[in-house]
Amino acid sequence: MNPKQIRNLGIPEHYVSVASGAVRDAVCKGGQRGKDAKETLRQLVASPTKFIADPYFGELATLLSTPDAADTKEPVDYTTWGTDIDAGAHAQMRQSCRVPGAVAAALMPDAHVGYGLPIGGVLATEGCVIPYAVGVDIACRMKLSILDVPPSTITDNFDRYRNALEGGTRFGVGVEHQKPQHHPVMDEDWTVSRITRESKNKAWRQLGTSGSGNHFVEFGLLELPQDDPQLGLTAGEYVALLSHSGSRGVGAAVCSTYSGIAQRLLPKRYKEDLGRLAWLDLNSTEGQEYWAAMNLMGEYAAANHEVIHRLVVDRLGGTILAGVENHHNFAWMEEHHGKQVIVHRKGATPAGEGVLGVIPGSMASPAFVVRGKGNAASLHSASHGAGRRMSRTKAFDTFNFRTVQKQLAAWGVHVLSAGSDEVPGVYKDIHQVMAAQSDLVDVVAKFSPKIVKMCGDGSRAED
């Protein structure tokens, strides 16, 4: 019997290898026929205590008739930063802390409801990875490029900047470049999983595009109050390009495929409460495939931003002096509390000691370049942005984009395209969010948006 057949009989994932060994011994040593061993397994799942004395299936029967440590394990605690967090996000966080492999958790001040793990949730597990705790948009990330062009040109040569954004970026669900862009990431091994192999051509066509939802590309002014050797820049004001997007359609396909597999493998006793938090054993074939595919999506997302910045800066002219970038929908293998764990940051920024990152606000409020403090309680994490305070549906019912667009223009922020679900009023106050995590990061520089481009076709995506 293969592992899939054993799982289908109701054997929990963590006992599949024991069951496989019992069947092998029963057939090879006991002379049983395969179909008889299969029937024994079926009966054992229904009444394990009846088989405790069986010479081949006794060990498995004992394990199944003893309360699983995962069932008696107390949920882990989590620390919360900030107070403006809805009850739904806390409920999702408490549920996430009940995952059997969970060992530590934290909730960031921008937290709000997502799927499975809340957005702004951080969860460390041992030996397993949770596709939906990484998210649909695998390796969604920020990239900031600081340019050598004079700050005055952002107003004096507005058309030049607008044309650079309009010509160098593409937005929308499924949008592709007419001419595929080139990047070494497309020479990587895309056969690490079936879904990446089958999606390679689509990924190539979408390389250098931004998608929908809260993804953006914008020009703004960066204020650096003092010299920063890590950035290699002296204090002053700079023009900068900031982008937010991820791994596009192929990343979503990887999440959908492996979350579906994880849910099918999930023991029945967890399906009702932990379905969206279904996990994959990292020692399993499926777990290793997802891990390889997820990391490939990380490389692809980084390449996506690199192409966007190259195309936009080429149209604008000038040179990139320095940059900062980071994922915020990903899982990392790290060491915390003396053990190796998988840290899922679903809408959370890595903030290890000395690590640079970017935390955006909204189209009318600043983004911040930050340096992590390595706070152990947050699992070296910080928020990934201001965080939503309103659903997209409510936003469409509440705001008129054209009205907001005119107000922002009067304030010196020119929004080339966007939707009502991304106007400033749908987001929390970024200054309050930053104040709530002063023990997690230091602010290095402030970026103020001036020319913003987002998807304007009304399509939606998970944050």
FIKOL-166668 format. One record per residue: x, y, z of N, C-alpha, C in turn; residue in one letter. Coordinates in steps of 0.02 Angstrom, whole numbers, plus 50000, padded with zeros to 5 digits. Example, Ala and Ser with C-alpha at 12.3 -4.5 7.8 and 13.67 -1.06 7.14 Angstrom:
! residues 2
506604971650390506154977550390506604983550390a/506424988850354506844994750357506455000250394s/
***
This chain:
! residues 463
500424994050000500005000050000500445006250000m/500255011249961500635017349961500365022250013n/500745027550029500535032250082499845035350070p/499685036750007499035039749992498465034950011k/498545028549994498025023650011497945023050087q/498505023350122498485022850195498135028850225i/498285034950200497955040950225497205040650212r/497015038050154496305037750136495905033150182n/496245028650216495905024450265495795027950331l/496085034050338495985037850400496565037750447g/497145035050424497745035150467498025042250468i/498125045250527498405052050531499085052550496p/499225058250469499845059350431500465057250470e/500485058950535501085057650574501165050250593h/500675045950574500735038750587500755034750522y/500785038150465500785034550401501385029950395v/501975032250416502575028050409502525021850454s/502235022550514502135016850559501665011850526v/501105014350498500625009950465500925006350405a/501335010050367501655007050309502125001350330s/502485002350385502934997150410502544991050435g/501964992350467501554986850492501284982550435a/501054985850382500794982250323501354978150292v/501934981150285502504977650254502684971350294r/502714972050361502884966350403502334960950400d/501714963150399501154958250396501174954250332a/501374957350277501404953950213502034949750207v/502614952850223503254949450212503404944250265c/503244945750328503414941150382502814936750402k/502224939550397501634935850419501264932150364g/501474933350301501174929850246500474932150229g/500264937950253499594940450237499574943050165q/498984942750135498884945750070498774953350080r/498944957150029498884964350033498184966650051g/497674963450020496984965650032496774964050104k/497064958650133496914957050203497214962250250d/497834964250235498164969350276497784975950272a/497524977550212497134983550204496494983250245k/496164977550246495554976850285495704977350360e/496284974650381496484975350451496564982650470t/496884986350426496974993550439496294997050445l/495824995250401495164998350402494824997050469r/494864990850492494544989150556494914992350615q/495574992850609495974995750662495795003050673l/495695006750619495505013850625494845014550663v/494385009850652493735010250686493785008150759a/494195003150774494245000550843494964998650858s/495395003550871496115002050879496264997550939p/495864997950993496034993951053495994986451039t/495604984350989495534977250973496164974250944k/496634978450923497224976050887497874977250925f/497824979250989498434980851027498884974751034i/498614968751037499014962651045499254959750978a/499044962750922499244960150857500004960750848d/500334955450825501064955750820501324960650768p/500924962450720501144967150668500824974050674y/500204974350696499854980750699499774983350770f/500084979950819500004981850889500264988750905g/500854990450878501154997050892500705002650866e/500465001850804500015006850775499375007350815l/499095001650835498475001650874498565005250940a/499145004150972499285007551036499325015051026t/499655017150973499715024350959499035027450947l/498605024050909497955026850892497465026550950l/497585022150998497115021651054497345025951113s/497935029051106498195033551158498055040651137t/497815044951182497695051951163498305055051131p/498195057951073498735061151036498995067151075d/499655067751080499945073551116499715080051084a/499595079851018499355085950984498665087951008a/498255082951028497575084551050497565087351121d/498065085451162498075087651231498535093651241t/498905095551190499375101151195498995107751202k/499195111751250498895118351259499085122951202e/498625127251178498805132051126499365136651150p/499805138751105500335143351125500035150251135v/500375154251175500155161151186500445165651131d/500145171451123500415176251075500405183251107y/500895187351089500945194151112500675198751058t/500305203851079499995208551031500315215451037t/500465218450980500685225450978500115229550950w/499945235150983499405239350961498735237350991g/498265241850988497595240651017497035241050966t/497165244050908496635244950858496605238850813d/496415233150843496385226850806495705223750818i/495365221850764494675219350770494665212350801d/494085210750829494005204350864494105198350818a/493935199150755494015193650707494735191650698g/495195196550697495905195050690496155191250752a/495925193350811496125189850872495855182650871h/495245181750847494955175050845495365170550798a/495565173250741495985169450695496665167850725q/496935172550763497585171450794497535165950847m/497005166050887496915160750938496845153950904r/496485153750849496405147450812497085145050785q/497485149750759498135147950732498585145050786s/498525147550846498945145150902498755138050923c/498215135350897498005128450913498285123350864r/498615125650811498935120950765499425116650804v/499405110050796499825105650837500565107350835p/500825109550778501535111050773501735117950796g/501255122150818501405128950838501825129150901a/502335133550902502765134150961502815141350985v/502645146350944502675153350965502275157550915a/502045163450936501635167550893501655174850915a/501455179250870501415186450886500925189650837a/500645195350857500155198950816500385206150810l/500455208550749500715215150736500165220550739m/500345226950747499845232250757499415233850696p/499605231350637499195232550578498725226750564d/498645222150612498285215950600497555216950581a/497315212750536496605212450519496455205550491h/495825204150481495605197450461495865195550392v/496105189350387496325186650323496015179750314g/496415175150287496195168150280496665163850322y/496395160150369496815156050413497165160550463g/497825161350455498195166050496498005173150477l/497845177550526497645184250508498225188050475p/498075192950434498585197250406498875201350463i/499545201250468499865204150527500035198950579g/499885192550563500025187150610500705183950596g/501045181950649501695178550645501625172050683v/501795166450652501715159950683502325155650670l/502635153150724503205148550718502975141450730a/503185136850687502995129850694503625125550690t/503565119450715504115114650710503935109150661e/504365108250611504305102550566503765102950514g/503415108550509502875108950460502815116150434c/502505116750376502375123250345501645123650327v/501345129550335500625130550324500535135150263i/500325132550206500265136750146499855143050156p/499275142550191498865148450200499125153150253y/499615151050293499945155650339500485159650303a/500685157350244501105161350199500665166050158v/500115163350132499645167550096499595166050023g/499085168949992498955168049921499495171349879v/499685177449898500195181049860500875179649891d/501145173849875501785171749905502325176849889i/502705178649942503275183349935503065190249912a/502445192249929502265199249919502795203349956c/503035208549925503615211949954503625219349937r/504065223049971504185230149958504875230849926m/504935235749882505595237549855505635245049848k/506155248049877506275255249873506935256349838l/506935260449786507555262449752507635269949760s/508215271949784508375279049795508785281449736i/508565286949705508845289149641509285295349649l/509685296649597510145302349599509865308649564d/509205308649547508915314449513508715319849564v/508745326249545508575331649593507855331249616p/507715332249681507035331949707506555336749673p/506805342449651506365347449619506045344949555s/506355339949523506095337549458505435333849466t/505275331649526504655327749534504045332249525i/504125338749534503585343549519503715347249454t/504345348949442504505352849382504415348849318d/504535342249323504475337949263503955332449276n/503365334349299502845329549318502695324649262f/502635327049200502455322649144502985317149134d/503605318849146504145313949138504055308249188r/503885309949250503775304849301503145300749287y/502615304149268501985300649252502095295749195r/502435297949143502545293549085502985287649104n/503445288649150503875283049172503455277749207a/502985279849249502545275049282502065271849233l/501745275849192501255273149144501585268349095e/502195269849074502525265649025502915259749054g/503095260249118503515255149147503165250149191g/502515251149204502145246549247501495244549214t/501235238649234500585236349209500205233349268r/499565235049273499145232849328498525229249304f/498275224649346497655221049332497725213649340g/497175210349356497185203049364497355199849297v/497865195549297498065191949237498445196049185g/498595202349200498925206549151499625203949136v/499835204749073500485202349050500835207849010e/501485207249001501845211648955501765208848884h/501675213348837501615211148768502255207748745q/502825210348768503465207348753503755204848819k/503835198248828504095195548891504775198648909p/504855200248973505465203248997505975197749014q/506605199849021507135195049034507415196049104h/507545190349138507855190349204508125183349217h/508705182849250508995176149264508535171449303p/508025174049338507585169649375507235164549330v/507145166349267506815161749221507275155949200m/507915156449219508385150949206508445146249266d/508095147849321508095143449379507705137049363e/507725132249410507375125849400506635126649417d/506225127149366505505127949375505145121149377w/505535115749379505225109049382505185106449454t/505285110949503505265108749573504575106249594v/504065108249556503385105749568503005105849502s/502475102049500502075101949438501805108849423r/501555112349473501225118749461501715124049436i/502335124049462502815128949437503045127149366t/503115120649354503315118549286502785120649235r/502145119449252501615121049204501485128549199e/501695132449249501545139649250502135143849228s/502685140849208503285144749193503165149849137k/502835147849084502735152549029502285158449049n/501775156949089501345162249114501745166949159k/502155164049203502565168149247503035172649206a/503305170049153503755174049111503375179949080w/502775178749057502385184149026502175189449077r/502095187349141501885192049193502465195349229q/503075193249213503665196149246503705203649233l/503735207549286503765214749280503085218049282g/502565214449306501895217349314501685217149387t/501155220849403500995221949474500335219049498s/499895217149454499265214249477498765219349503g/498405217449556497845221549579497865222349655s/497275223749685497235224349757497625230349782g/498035229349834498395234849865499095235749835n/499225232749778499885233449746499945240249713h/500545243049716500645249749689501375250649666f/501475255749625502135258349609502075265849613v/502535269149649502455276349659503135279849666e/503145286049645503715290449658503555294749719f/504085296449755503995300749813504665303649834g/504645307449889505235310649917505435307149981l/506075305249985506335301850044506745306750085l/506565307250150506935311450196507375307050240e/508035307950234508525304250274508835309250323l/508645309050387508855314350434509595314250451p/509935308550444510645308250459510995303250415q/511645304050409512035299450368511905292250390d/511855287650341511735280750358512235276250321d/512745273750357513255269550324512965263150293p/512435260450324512145254250297511835255450228q/511525261150220511255263050155511785265850109l/512325268450139512845271650099512645278550075g/512215282050112511965288550092512095293750147l/512195299950125512235305450172511545308350184t/511465311950239510815314950256510585319550200a/509935319750189509655324150138508985321650112g/508745324950060508115323150028508255320049960e/507915314649945508035310949883507375309249849y/507395308549783506845305449747506905297949754v/506355294549766506375287349772505775284149737a/505865277949717505345273949684505175268249731l/504525267349746504305262249793503785257749759l/503865251149767503385246549736503165241249787s/502565238649776502275233549820501895228649776h/502135222449772501795217149735502145210649751s/501915205149721502195198649739502325194149680g/502095187949685502275182749637501725181349586s/501235186049583500735185949529500345179349525r/500115177549467499665171849460499965165249479g/500615164349465500925157949481500985156949556v/501105162349594501125161849667500455159749695g/499915162649669499245160849690499105153549674a/499335151249616499225144249597499595139449643a/500205141249663500585137049710500215136649777v/499975142349802499605142249865498975137949859c/498585138949808497965135249799498095127749795s/498605125949756498755118749747498955115449812t/499435118449847499705115049906499275116049968y/498885121349970498405121850025497865116550016s/497675115349954497185110049940497455103149961g/498085101849945498395095549965498415094950041i/498625100350074498665100350147497985099050178a/497455101850150496785100850178496555093650168q/496745090650111496555083650100496925078950148r/497545080750167497935076650213497775077950286l/497405083250299497265085150369496855079850404l/497075077550464496675072750502495965075250513p/495485070650510494785072650512494605076850573k/494935075350630494755078950691494925086350689r/495345088450639495535095450634495165099250578y/494805095650536494535098650475494065104450489k/493645103850540493145109150552493465115550577e/493955115050622494235121050653494865123650619d/495265119150590495925121150565495995120150490l/495445119850454495475118550382495925123350344g/495835129850357496235134850322496965135050347r/497095131650402497765131450431498085124550421l/497835120850372498115114150359498855114750342a/499235110050368499965110350363500235104550323w/500865105350302501225100050267501855098450307l/501955091950319502565089650352503155091150306d/503665094550333504235096350291504645090250270l/504545084650302504885078550282504505074650228n/503905076850213503505073350162503675075950093s/503495072050043503605074249973503235080649959t/502615081049983502205087049970502495093150005e/502735092150067503035097750103503665100250071g/504085095750046504695097750014504555101249947q/504045098849912503855102149849503615109249861e/503175110049912502925116749926503495121349947y/503935118849989504495123050014504925125449955w/505075120849909505475122749850505095127649806a/504445126449796504045130949755503975137849787a/503865137949854503805144349889504445148449882m/505025145149890505655148749884505785151249813n/505565147249764505615149549695505175155749685l/504585155749715504145161549711504465167749744m/504865166549796505225172149827505715175249778g/506085170949742506555173449692506185176949635e/505615174049615505235176949561504955183749580y/504685184449641504415190849664504955196149666a/505545194249690506105199049691506285201249620a/506295196449574506445197949504505905202449475a/505285201149493504725205149469504835212549485n/505025213949548505155220849569505765223649533h/506285219549526506885221949493506735224149421e/506315220349386506125222149317505705228449317v/505225228949363504815235049366505245241149377i/505715240849425506145246649439506595248149380h/506845243049346507265244249288506885247749233r/506275245349219505875248349166505685255549181l/505475256749243505265263549262505845268349264v/506405266249295506985270749300507295272049232v/507295267049188507545268149120507155273549084d/506495273649094506075278749062506165285549094r/506295285549159506395291949193507085294749180l/507585290349178508285292549175508555292949246g/509205292949253509505293149319509795286449339g/510075286349399510425280449425510165278749495t/510135272249509509935270049576510545270349622i/510485274149676511035275049724511035269649778l/510445267849800510385262949855509675260149854a/509575254749892508905251749894508795247649956g/508155246549970507935242250025507355238050000v/507335231550018506775227449998506675221750047e/506065219250050505915213750096505265210350077n/505225203750091504595200050086504165201650147h/503505200550141503085200450201502525195250197h/502535190650151502095184850148502535178850132n/502825175850184503325170750171503435166550233f/503805161150227504005157050284504755156150282a/505075157350339505795156950344505995151450394w/506535147950381506815143350429507315147250472m/507155148050536507545152150581507645148650648e/508075151350689508165148650756507885153550807e/507425151250848507135155250902507065150950964h/507205153951021507135150351085507525143851084h/508105143851050508545138051051508345132251007g/507855133250962507655127850917507535130450847k/507615126050798507495127950729506745127450715q/506465132950690505745133250678505615136350609v/504995135650587504765138950526504345144950548i/504575150950531504225157050550503815159450490v/503145159150498502685161750447502545169050463h/502675173450416502505180550424501995182250371r/501355182250392500805183650346500645191150351k/500945195150306500865202250313501245204850373g/501875202750380502315205250433503015205650405a/503385210750426504045212350399504585209250443t/505085205850413505655203450453505995209350487p/506135208750551506435214250589506975211750636a/507405207250610507975205050649508435210950663g/508875210250713509315215750732509725218150672e/509645224650656510025227650601509735226550532g/509185222850527508895221350462508465227250438v/508585229550376508205235050347507565232550316l/507035236650318506405234950287506015241250270g/505455240350236505025245950218504315244550241v/504025249350278503335248750302502925254450273i/502465253150226502085258550194501475260550234p/501225266550220500605268950250500035268350201g/499885273850166499375273950114499595278850060s/499175279850010499365284449956499405291649981m/499155293250040499185300050067499595300450131a/499905294950152500295295050213500965291650201s/501465293050243502145290850229502245283350234p/502775281150202503075274650213503715275850252a/503955270750288504555271750328505065266250313f/505685268450303506245263750302506425262550375v/506455256150394506565254450465507155249650472v/507425249650533507965244950550507735240850609r/507725234150601507475229850653507885229850717g/507545228550773507875228150838507965221050862k/507685216150826507775209250845507405207450909g/506785209850916506395208350976506175201050975n/506385197251026506245190051026505495188551033a/505125192751069504415191551081504015191951016a/504245196050969503895196750905504165191950852s/504625187450873504965182950826505315187050772l/505625192650795506005197050750505565199450692h/504975202050709504495204150658504215211050674s/503935214350624503585220650632502995220750583a/502615226150583502025226450538502255226950466s/501785225450420501955226150349501665232350318h/501295236150357500995242350333500555245350386g/500095249750365499635252750413499085247950433a/498875243550386498345238850400497655241750386g/497225237550358496545239850341496115240650403r/495685245550402495175246250455494475245550426r/494445243950361493795243450327493845238250272m/493335234250263493335229250210493295232650142s/493485228950091493455231750023492735233150002r/492285228750021491585229750004491315236250035t/491465237250099491245243350132491575249450101k/492195248850082492555254450051492215256649986a/492025251749945491695253449882491025256849894f/490695255049950490045258049967490125264949999d/490725266350024490835272450064491155278150024t/491645276449981492055281649950491945281949874f/492025287949847492045289049775492755290749756n/493065286549715493775287449701493915294249669f/493505296449622493645302749587493645308649635r/493195308449683493175313849733493805313849775t/494005307949798494615307449837495225309349796v/495235307349733495795308849689495905316449684q/495355320149679495405327549674495655330449740k/495435327749796495665330149861496415329049869q/496645323149849497355321549855497775325949810l/497535327449750497905331849704497995338749735a/497485341049771497535347549804498065347449859a/498195341349887498705340649939499395338949910w/499445338649844500085337349812500235330049799g/499725325749804499805318649788499395316949726v/499725315049673499385313649610499295306149600h/498685303849602498525296749594498315295549522v/498715292049484498575290849413498005285949404l/497975280849445497425276049443497415272249508s/496815270349529496715266349590495975264849595a/495775261549650495075260049662494855262949728g/494205263349738493945266149801494135261949861s/494315255649849494505251249905495215252449930d/495575257149899496265258549919496375265749939e/495855269749947495935276749966496175277150039v/496455282750059496745283250127496265281450183p/495625282850175495145281750229495045274550248g/495275269750208495175262650224495745260050269v/496255264150281496835261850318496885264950388y/497205261350433497345263950499497855269550495k/497935273250549498425278750552499125275750557d/499535276750506500195273750505500625276350562i/500515282550584500915285350639500765281650705h/500135279950716499955276150775500235269050771q/500225266150712500505259450703501255259450717v/501605264550692502325264950704502475266050778m/502075270150812502175271350883502075265050924a/501615260750901501465254650938502025249350932a/502475250350884503015245350875503705248550880q/503755253650922504395256950931504915252350963s/504695247050995505165242151024505355236750974d/505075237150913505225232150862505695234850808l/505635241350792506035244350738506215251550756v/506765253850727506945260950727506805263750658d/506555269950655506425273150591507075276150565v/507245274450503507855276850471507705282750425v/507155282350388506975287550340506215287450328a/505965293050303505255293650287505165295050213k/504715291250183504555292050111503855294850104f/503775300450069503115303550059502905302749986s/502345299149974502115297949905501935304449870p/502095304849805501925310749765501565308949701k/501755303449668501425301249607501305293749614i/500665291749614500475284849633500105281449576v/500275275249564499895271249515499705264649547k/499055262849542498785256549566498305253849513m/498035247949526497545245149480496895249149484c/496625251049428496025255149428495415251749398g/495455244949390494895241449357494395238349406d/494505239549471494025236949520494145229849542g/494665226549514494815219649534495115219649603s/494995214149639495205213949709495695208149720r/496075208749773496555203549792496655203549866a/496895197849892497045197549964497655201849979e/497655205150037498225209350056498845205050068d/
***
